[in-house]
C-alpha cells in the first residue's frame, strides 16, 4: 500500500510539475469570487444553474491551461503560424453565419456558442511574438509595418462584426508586443496624439459626424458624454451601475443583499456589469481584494516574462499579462462611467464560456514559459 501511494504521489507530481502554483492559486481565488457573485446575481431561480455551467467552463479552461503548460515554448513557436491561421477561419465564418444582438459575434455550435474574436486574444500575441523573434530588435520600419498588418487583419475582421470593444482589446495586445520588443517611443507618442484627437472628437464633436456608426454605438457615445440626458433609456445601465457601486460603501451590503441586481435595476448583472454586483455586496473591501488578485496575476506574468530565456517566450508571457491588465481596466472603467460601455466582460467574474476558457488557456502558455525555462534554447 505504501509503494502504491508513493507511486501515485510521484505520478501526480510529474503530471503537475509544469503548473505555477502561485499563479494558479490567484486564479482559483478569482474563480471562487466569480462563482459566489454569480450565484448571488442569478438569485434563487438561476443562481445554481449559472454556477454549475460556469464551473464546467472553468474546469475545461483549467484542463486546457494544464495541457498547454506541458508544451515547450520551442514547440509552441513551431505551431504558432498554424494556430494563427486556424483562428482566423471562424473569424471570417462568423461574418456570414454568426448571430448576436448587435451584429455577428457568435457561432452556434449547438452545444455551445463560440465567440471567434476571443481566440485572437491568444493567437495574435503568439503570432506577433513568433514574427518578432525572427527579426532584429528593436523593430525597424519594415518590422513595424509587417507587425501592424498582422495586428490590423484580425482587428479589421472583428470591427466588421461589429465589435469595437473586443477589436480594440485585440489590437492592444499586439501593441503591447511591439512595446515589449523595444519599439521606439516616437511611434507611441504619434499614436497618443492621434488617440487624443479621437477622444476629443468623441467628447465634443456633433454626433452627426459619426454617421458611419450604428445607432446603438452612437447612443453609447452620447451616454458616455452625459448619462443623465436619458436616465430612463440609454443612460439607465450606467446610472444603475453607479448606484450599485456607491451603495456598497466600504464593506458592502452583504452577500445576496444587493438591491440593484436582485430587484432587476441593474442590467446584464451576470455578465458585463457583474463587477457592480461585487461592489454593492462586498464594498470597497471586496473590490480591493479582487483588484489585488488581478494585479498579482499580471505581476506574476511579467515576472515570468522577464525571467524567460528567449524573445518569443518573453514577448508572449509579457503580452498576455499586460492584455489581462487592460481587460480589467476597461471593464472597471466601463461600469463606473469612466469609459464608454463596450461590452467587455470582467475576466473570470463575468458569466461566459469562451472568454474564461481562452483566458485560462493563455495563462497556460505563460506557465509553459516558466516551467520549461531551464531547458529550452535561445
ZATI-54356 format. One record per residue (C-alpha): x, y, z; residue in one letter; residue number from 1. Coordinates in steps of 0.25 Angstrom, whole numbers, plus 5000, padded with zeros to 4 digits. Layout:
N
+------+------+------+---------+-----+
:    u :    v :    w : residuo : num :
+------+------+------+---------+-----+
:    X :    Y :    Z :       a : NUM :
...
+------+------+------+---------+-----+
This chain:
378
+------+------+------+---------+-----+
:    u :    v :    w : residuo : num :
+------+------+------+---------+-----+
: 5000 : 5000 : 5000 :       x :   1 :
: 5011 : 5010 : 5003 :       x :   2 :
: 5018 : 5007 : 4990 :       x :   3 :
: 5005 : 5009 : 4983 :       x :   4 :
: 5003 : 5022 : 4990 :       x :   5 :
: 5017 : 5027 : 4987 :       x :   6 :
: 5015 : 5023 : 4972 :       x :   7 :
: 5002 : 5031 : 4971 :       x :   8 :
: 5009 : 5043 : 4978 :       x :   9 :
: 5020 : 5042 : 4968 :       x :  10 :
: 5011 : 5041 : 4957 :       x :  11 :
: 5003 : 5053 : 4961 :       x :  12 :
: 5015 : 5061 : 4964 :       x :  13 :
: 5020 : 5058 : 4950 :       x :  14 :
: 5007 : 5062 : 4943 :       x :  15 :
: 5006 : 5075 : 4951 :       x :  16 :
: 5021 : 5079 : 4951 :       x :  17 :
: 5018 : 5090 : 4940 :       x :  18 :
: 5007 : 5097 : 4948 :       x :  19 :
: 5011 : 5110 : 4954 :       x :  20 :
: 5005 : 5109 : 4968 :       x :  21 :
: 5005 : 5124 : 4971 :       x :  22 :
: 4998 : 5127 : 4958 :       x :  23 :
: 4988 : 5116 : 4960 :       x :  24 :
: 4985 : 5120 : 4974 :       x :  25 :
: 4981 : 5134 : 4970 :       x :  26 :
: 4973 : 5129 : 4958 :       x :  27 :
: 4965 : 5119 : 4967 :       x :  28 :
: 4963 : 5131 : 4977 :       x :  29 :
: 4957 : 5139 : 4966 :       x :  30 :
: 4949 : 5128 : 4961 :       x :  31 :
: 4943 : 5125 : 4975 :       x :  32 :
: 4939 : 5140 : 4976 :       x :  33 :
: 4933 : 5140 : 4962 :       x :  34 :
: 4924 : 5128 : 4965 :       x :  35 :
: 4920 : 5134 : 4978 :       x :  36 :
: 4916 : 5147 : 4972 :       x :  37 :
: 4910 : 5140 : 4960 :       x :  38 :
: 4901 : 5131 : 4970 :       x :  39 :
: 4896 : 5144 : 4977 :       x :  40 :
: 4894 : 5151 : 4964 :       x :  41 :
: 4886 : 5140 : 4958 :       x :  42 :
: 4877 : 5139 : 4970 :       x :  43 :
: 4869 : 5127 : 4975 :       x :  44 :
: 4864 : 5124 : 4961 :       x :  45 :
: 4876 : 5124 : 4953 :       x :  46 :
: 4888 : 5124 : 4963 :       x :  47 :
: 4891 : 5109 : 4964 :       x :  48 :
: 4889 : 5107 : 4949 :       x :  49 :
: 4899 : 5118 : 4945 :       x :  50 :
: 4909 : 5114 : 4955 :       x :  51 :
: 4909 : 5099 : 4950 :       x :  52 :
: 4910 : 5104 : 4936 :       x :  53 :
: 4921 : 5113 : 4939 :       x :  54 :
: 4928 : 5103 : 4948 :       x :  55 :
: 4928 : 5093 : 4936 :       x :  56 :
: 4935 : 5104 : 4927 :       x :  57 :
: 4945 : 5107 : 4938 :       x :  58 :
: 4948 : 5092 : 4938 :       x :  59 :
: 4950 : 5092 : 4923 :       x :  60 :
: 4959 : 5104 : 4924 :       x :  61 :
: 4967 : 5098 : 4935 :       x :  62 :
: 4970 : 5086 : 4927 :       x :  63 :
: 4974 : 5094 : 4915 :       x :  64 :
: 4983 : 5102 : 4924 :       x :  65 :
: 4989 : 5089 : 4929 :       x :  66 :
: 4991 : 5083 : 4915 :       x :  67 :
: 4997 : 5096 : 4909 :       x :  68 :
: 5007 : 5097 : 4921 :       x :  69 :
: 5013 : 5084 : 4917 :       x :  70 :
: 5016 : 5089 : 4903 :       x :  71 :
: 5030 : 5094 : 4902 :       x :  72 :
: 5032 : 5108 : 4896 :       x :  73 :
: 5040 : 5103 : 4885 :       x :  74 :
: 5028 : 5094 : 4880 :       x :  75 :
: 5019 : 5106 : 4883 :       x :  76 :
: 5027 : 5114 : 4874 :       x :  77 :
: 5027 : 5104 : 4863 :       x :  78 :
: 5011 : 5103 : 4864 :       x :  79 :
: 5009 : 5118 : 4864 :       x :  80 :
: 5007 : 5121 : 4849 :       x :  81 :
: 4997 : 5109 : 4848 :       x :  82 :
: 4989 : 5114 : 4861 :       x :  83 :
: 4988 : 5128 : 4856 :       x :  84 :
: 4983 : 5123 : 4842 :       x :  85 :
: 4973 : 5113 : 4849 :       x :  86 :
: 4968 : 5125 : 4858 :       x :  87 :
: 4965 : 5134 : 4846 :       x :  88 :
: 4956 : 5123 : 4840 :       x :  89 :
: 4944 : 5125 : 4850 :       x :  90 :
: 4947 : 5140 : 4850 :       x :  91 :
: 4943 : 5140 : 4835 :       x :  92 :
: 4932 : 5130 : 4836 :       x :  93 :
: 4925 : 5138 : 4847 :       x :  94 :
: 4922 : 5149 : 4837 :       x :  95 :
: 4914 : 5140 : 4829 :       x :  96 :
: 4907 : 5130 : 4839 :       x :  97 :
: 4909 : 5138 : 4852 :       x :  98 :
: 4898 : 5142 : 4862 :       x :  99 :
: 4897 : 5153 : 4872 :       x : 100 :
: 4889 : 5165 : 4878 :       x : 101 :
: 4896 : 5176 : 4870 :       x : 102 :
: 4904 : 5168 : 4859 :       x : 103 :
: 4910 : 5155 : 4856 :       x : 104 :
: 4918 : 5152 : 4869 :       x : 105 :
: 4915 : 5137 : 4872 :       x : 106 :
: 4915 : 5124 : 4864 :       x : 107 :
: 4904 : 5114 : 4869 :       x : 108 :
: 4911 : 5100 : 4870 :       x : 109 :
: 4898 : 5095 : 4876 :       x : 110 :
: 4905 : 5090 : 4889 :       x : 111 :
: 4911 : 5104 : 4892 :       x : 112 :
: 4913 : 5118 : 4885 :       x : 113 :
: 4927 : 5121 : 4880 :       x : 114 :
: 4932 : 5135 : 4880 :       x : 115 :
: 4943 : 5135 : 4870 :       x : 116 :
: 4949 : 5148 : 4874 :       x : 117 :
: 4953 : 5142 : 4887 :       x : 118 :
: 4962 : 5132 : 4880 :       x : 119 :
: 4970 : 5144 : 4875 :       x : 120 :
: 4974 : 5149 : 4889 :       x : 121 :
: 4983 : 5137 : 4889 :       x : 122 :
: 4986 : 5135 : 4875 :       x : 123 :
: 4991 : 5149 : 4872 :       x : 124 :
: 5001 : 5150 : 4883 :       x : 125 :
: 5006 : 5137 : 4879 :       x : 126 :
: 5008 : 5141 : 4864 :       x : 127 :
: 5014 : 5154 : 4868 :       x : 128 :
: 5024 : 5148 : 4877 :       x : 129 :
: 5027 : 5138 : 4866 :       x : 130 :
: 5030 : 5149 : 4856 :       x : 131 :
: 5038 : 5158 : 4865 :       x : 132 :
: 5046 : 5146 : 4870 :       x : 133 :
: 5051 : 5145 : 4856 :       x : 134 :
: 5055 : 5159 : 4854 :       x : 135 :
: 5065 : 5169 : 4859 :       x : 136 :
: 5061 : 5177 : 4871 :       x : 137 :
: 5057 : 5188 : 4874 :       x : 138 :
: 5047 : 5187 : 4862 :       x : 139 :
: 5051 : 5196 : 4850 :       x : 140 :
: 5041 : 5202 : 4840 :       x : 141 :
: 5039 : 5189 : 4832 :       x : 142 :
: 5037 : 5180 : 4844 :       x : 143 :
: 5027 : 5190 : 4850 :       x : 144 :
: 5019 : 5191 : 4837 :       x : 145 :
: 5018 : 5176 : 4836 :       x : 146 :
: 5014 : 5175 : 4851 :       x : 147 :
: 5004 : 5186 : 4848 :       x : 148 :
: 4998 : 5177 : 4837 :       x : 149 :
: 4998 : 5165 : 4846 :       x : 150 :
: 4990 : 5173 : 4856 :       x : 151 :
: 4981 : 5180 : 4846 :       x : 152 :
: 4976 : 5167 : 4840 :       x : 153 :
: 4969 : 5161 : 4851 :       x : 154 :
: 4965 : 5175 : 4857 :       x : 155 :
: 4958 : 5179 : 4844 :       x : 156 :
: 4951 : 5166 : 4843 :       x : 157 :
: 4945 : 5168 : 4857 :       x : 158 :
: 4941 : 5182 : 4854 :       x : 159 :
: 4933 : 5177 : 4843 :       x : 160 :
: 4924 : 5169 : 4852 :       x : 161 :
: 4924 : 5180 : 4858 :       x : 162 :
: 4930 : 5178 : 4872 :       x : 163 :
: 4938 : 5191 : 4875 :       x : 164 :
: 4942 : 5187 : 4889 :       x : 165 :
: 4948 : 5174 : 4886 :       x : 166 :
: 4955 : 5179 : 4874 :       x : 167 :
: 4962 : 5190 : 4882 :       x : 168 :
: 4966 : 5179 : 4892 :       x : 169 :
: 4972 : 5170 : 4882 :       x : 170 :
: 4979 : 5182 : 4875 :       x : 171 :
: 4984 : 5186 : 4889 :       x : 172 :
: 4990 : 5172 : 4891 :       x : 173 :
: 4998 : 5174 : 4878 :       x : 174 :
: 5003 : 5188 : 4882 :       x : 175 :
: 5008 : 5182 : 4896 :       x : 176 :
: 5016 : 5172 : 4888 :       x : 177 :
: 5023 : 5183 : 4880 :       x : 178 :
: 5025 : 5191 : 4893 :       x : 179 :
: 5032 : 5179 : 4899 :       x : 180 :
: 5040 : 5177 : 4887 :       x : 181 :
: 5046 : 5191 : 4889 :       x : 182 :
: 5039 : 5199 : 4878 :       x : 183 :
: 5043 : 5214 : 4878 :       x : 184 :
: 5035 : 5223 : 4887 :       x : 185 :
: 5032 : 5233 : 4876 :       x : 186 :
: 5023 : 5223 : 4870 :       x : 187 :
: 5015 : 5223 : 4883 :       x : 188 :
: 5015 : 5238 : 4884 :       x : 189 :
: 5010 : 5239 : 4870 :       x : 190 :
: 4999 : 5229 : 4873 :       x : 191 :
: 4996 : 5236 : 4886 :       x : 192 :
: 4994 : 5249 : 4878 :       x : 193 :
: 4984 : 5242 : 4869 :       x : 194 :
: 4977 : 5235 : 4880 :       x : 195 :
: 4976 : 5248 : 4888 :       x : 196 :
: 4970 : 5255 : 4876 :       x : 197 :
: 4960 : 5243 : 4874 :       x : 198 :
: 4956 : 5245 : 4889 :       x : 199 :
: 4954 : 5260 : 4887 :       x : 200 :
: 4945 : 5257 : 4875 :       x : 201 :
: 4937 : 5247 : 4883 :       x : 202 :
: 4935 : 5257 : 4894 :       x : 203 :
: 4932 : 5269 : 4887 :       x : 204 :
: 4928 : 5267 : 4872 :       x : 205 :
: 4914 : 5266 : 4868 :       x : 206 :
: 4908 : 5252 : 4868 :       x : 207 :
: 4905 : 5254 : 4853 :       x : 208 :
: 4920 : 5253 : 4850 :       x : 209 :
: 4919 : 5239 : 4854 :       x : 210 :
: 4908 : 5235 : 4844 :       x : 211 :
: 4917 : 5223 : 4840 :       x : 212 :
: 4914 : 5217 : 4854 :       x : 213 :
: 4901 : 5208 : 4857 :       x : 214 :
: 4890 : 5215 : 4865 :       x : 215 :
: 4894 : 5207 : 4878 :       x : 216 :
: 4908 : 5211 : 4876 :       x : 217 :
: 4904 : 5226 : 4875 :       x : 218 :
: 4895 : 5224 : 4887 :       x : 219 :
: 4907 : 5219 : 4895 :       x : 220 :
: 4915 : 5231 : 4891 :       x : 221 :
: 4904 : 5240 : 4895 :       x : 222 :
: 4902 : 5233 : 4908 :       x : 223 :
: 4917 : 5233 : 4912 :       x : 224 :
: 4916 : 5249 : 4910 :       x : 225 :
: 4904 : 5251 : 4919 :       x : 226 :
: 4897 : 5239 : 4924 :       x : 227 :
: 4887 : 5248 : 4931 :       x : 228 :
: 4882 : 5252 : 4918 :       x : 229 :
: 4874 : 5240 : 4916 :       x : 230 :
: 4873 : 5234 : 4930 :       x : 231 :
: 4861 : 5224 : 4927 :       x : 232 :
: 4867 : 5220 : 4913 :       x : 233 :
: 4881 : 5219 : 4908 :       x : 234 :
: 4887 : 5225 : 4921 :       x : 235 :
: 4880 : 5214 : 4930 :       x : 236 :
: 4891 : 5204 : 4930 :       x : 237 :
: 4902 : 5213 : 4935 :       x : 238 :
: 4894 : 5221 : 4945 :       x : 239 :
: 4889 : 5208 : 4952 :       x : 240 :
: 4903 : 5203 : 4951 :       x : 241 :
: 4908 : 5215 : 4959 :       x : 242 :
: 4897 : 5214 : 4969 :       x : 243 :
: 4901 : 5199 : 4972 :       x : 244 :
: 4916 : 5203 : 4973 :       x : 245 :
: 4913 : 5215 : 4982 :       x : 246 :
: 4903 : 5207 : 4990 :       x : 247 :
: 4913 : 5197 : 4994 :       x : 248 :
: 4921 : 5207 : 5003 :       x : 249 :
: 4933 : 5201 : 5010 :       x : 250 :
: 4929 : 5187 : 5014 :       x : 251 :
: 4916 : 5185 : 5005 :       x : 252 :
: 4902 : 5181 : 5008 :       x : 253 :
: 4905 : 5166 : 5009 :       x : 254 :
: 4905 : 5154 : 5000 :       x : 255 :
: 4892 : 5153 : 4993 :       x : 256 :
: 4887 : 5166 : 4999 :       x : 257 :
: 4889 : 5175 : 4987 :       x : 258 :
: 4877 : 5182 : 4983 :       x : 259 :
: 4881 : 5187 : 4969 :       x : 260 :
: 4883 : 5173 : 4964 :       x : 261 :
: 4872 : 5166 : 4972 :       x : 262 :
: 4861 : 5176 : 4968 :       x : 263 :
: 4866 : 5176 : 4954 :       x : 264 :
: 4870 : 5190 : 4953 :       x : 265 :
: 4884 : 5186 : 4948 :       x : 266 :
: 4884 : 5181 : 4934 :       x : 267 :
: 4894 : 5170 : 4930 :       x : 268 :
: 4897 : 5167 : 4944 :       x : 269 :
: 4903 : 5153 : 4942 :       x : 270 :
: 4912 : 5158 : 4930 :       x : 271 :
: 4917 : 5171 : 4927 :       x : 272 :
: 4912 : 5178 : 4940 :       x : 273 :
: 4916 : 5167 : 4950 :       x : 274 :
: 4927 : 5176 : 4956 :       x : 275 :
: 4916 : 5185 : 4960 :       x : 276 :
: 4909 : 5174 : 4968 :       x : 277 :
: 4922 : 5171 : 4975 :       x : 278 :
: 4924 : 5185 : 4978 :       x : 279 :
: 4910 : 5186 : 4984 :       x : 280 :
: 4910 : 5174 : 4992 :       x : 281 :
: 4925 : 5173 : 4997 :       x : 282 :
: 4928 : 5188 : 4996 :       x : 283 :
: 4942 : 5194 : 4994 :       x : 284 :
: 4948 : 5183 : 5003 :       x : 285 :
: 4943 : 5173 : 4993 :       x : 286 :
: 4947 : 5181 : 4981 :       x : 287 :
: 4961 : 5183 : 4987 :       x : 288 :
: 4963 : 5168 : 4989 :       x : 289 :
: 4959 : 5165 : 4974 :       x : 290 :
: 4967 : 5176 : 4968 :       x : 291 :
: 4979 : 5171 : 4977 :       x : 292 :
: 4978 : 5157 : 4971 :       x : 293 :
: 4977 : 5163 : 4957 :       x : 294 :
: 4990 : 5171 : 4960 :       x : 295 :
: 4997 : 5159 : 4965 :       x : 296 :
: 4993 : 5151 : 4953 :       x : 297 :
: 4998 : 5162 : 4944 :       x : 298 :
: 5011 : 5164 : 4952 :       x : 299 :
: 5014 : 5149 : 4952 :       x : 300 :
: 5012 : 5148 : 4937 :       x : 301 :
: 5022 : 5160 : 4935 :       x : 302 :
: 5032 : 5154 : 4945 :       x : 303 :
: 5032 : 5141 : 4937 :       x : 304 :
: 5034 : 5149 : 4924 :       x : 305 :
: 5046 : 5156 : 4930 :       x : 306 :
: 5052 : 5142 : 4934 :       x : 307 :
: 5049 : 5136 : 4920 :       x : 308 :
: 5061 : 5131 : 4912 :       x : 309 :
: 5057 : 5135 : 4898 :       x : 310 :
: 5050 : 5146 : 4891 :       x : 311 :
: 5038 : 5138 : 4887 :       x : 312 :
: 5035 : 5134 : 4902 :       x : 313 :
: 5038 : 5147 : 4907 :       x : 314 :
: 5028 : 5155 : 4898 :       x : 315 :
: 5017 : 5144 : 4899 :       x : 316 :
: 5017 : 5144 : 4914 :       x : 317 :
: 5018 : 5159 : 4915 :       x : 318 :
: 5008 : 5162 : 4905 :       x : 319 :
: 4997 : 5152 : 4911 :       x : 320 :
: 5000 : 5158 : 4925 :       x : 321 :
: 4998 : 5173 : 4920 :       x : 322 :
: 4986 : 5169 : 4912 :       x : 323 :
: 4979 : 5164 : 4925 :       x : 324 :
: 4982 : 5177 : 4931 :       x : 325 :
: 4975 : 5185 : 4920 :       x : 326 :
: 4963 : 5175 : 4921 :       x : 327 :
: 4961 : 5179 : 4936 :       x : 328 :
: 4963 : 5194 : 4934 :       x : 329 :
: 4953 : 5194 : 4922 :       x : 330 :
: 4942 : 5187 : 4929 :       x : 331 :
: 4945 : 5194 : 4942 :       x : 332 :
: 4945 : 5208 : 4935 :       x : 333 :
: 4932 : 5204 : 4927 :       x : 334 :
: 4924 : 5200 : 4940 :       x : 335 :
: 4928 : 5212 : 4947 :       x : 336 :
: 4925 : 5222 : 4936 :       x : 337 :
: 4940 : 5226 : 4933 :       x : 338 :
: 4939 : 5219 : 4919 :       x : 339 :
: 4928 : 5216 : 4909 :       x : 340 :
: 4920 : 5203 : 4910 :       x : 341 :
: 4927 : 5194 : 4900 :       x : 342 :
: 4922 : 5180 : 4905 :       x : 343 :
: 4935 : 5175 : 4911 :       x : 344 :
: 4934 : 5165 : 4922 :       x : 345 :
: 4942 : 5165 : 4935 :       x : 346 :
: 4951 : 5153 : 4934 :       x : 347 :
: 4947 : 5141 : 4942 :       x : 348 :
: 4936 : 5148 : 4949 :       x : 349 :
: 4926 : 5150 : 4937 :       x : 350 :
: 4918 : 5139 : 4932 :       x : 351 :
: 4923 : 5133 : 4919 :       x : 352 :
: 4930 : 5121 : 4914 :       x : 353 :
: 4939 : 5125 : 4902 :       x : 354 :
: 4945 : 5137 : 4910 :       x : 355 :
: 4948 : 5129 : 4922 :       x : 356 :
: 4954 : 5117 : 4914 :       x : 357 :
: 4962 : 5126 : 4905 :       x : 358 :
: 4968 : 5134 : 4917 :       x : 359 :
: 4972 : 5121 : 4925 :       x : 360 :
: 4978 : 5115 : 4912 :       x : 361 :
: 4986 : 5127 : 4910 :       x : 362 :
: 4991 : 5127 : 4925 :       x : 363 :
: 4995 : 5112 : 4922 :       x : 364 :
: 5004 : 5118 : 4911 :       x : 365 :
: 5010 : 5127 : 4922 :       x : 366 :
: 5012 : 5115 : 4931 :       x : 367 :
: 5019 : 5107 : 4920 :       x : 368 :
: 5029 : 5118 : 4918 :       x : 369 :
: 5032 : 5117 : 4933 :       x : 370 :
: 5032 : 5102 : 4934 :       x : 371 :
: 5042 : 5100 : 4922 :       x : 372 :
: 5051 : 5112 : 4925 :       x : 373 :
: 5063 : 5104 : 4929 :       x : 374 :
: 5063 : 5095 : 4917 :       x : 375 :
: 5058 : 5102 : 4904 :       x : 376 :
: 5068 : 5109 : 4896 :       x : 377 :
: 5071 : 5123 : 4891 :       x : 378 :
+------+------+------+---------+-----+
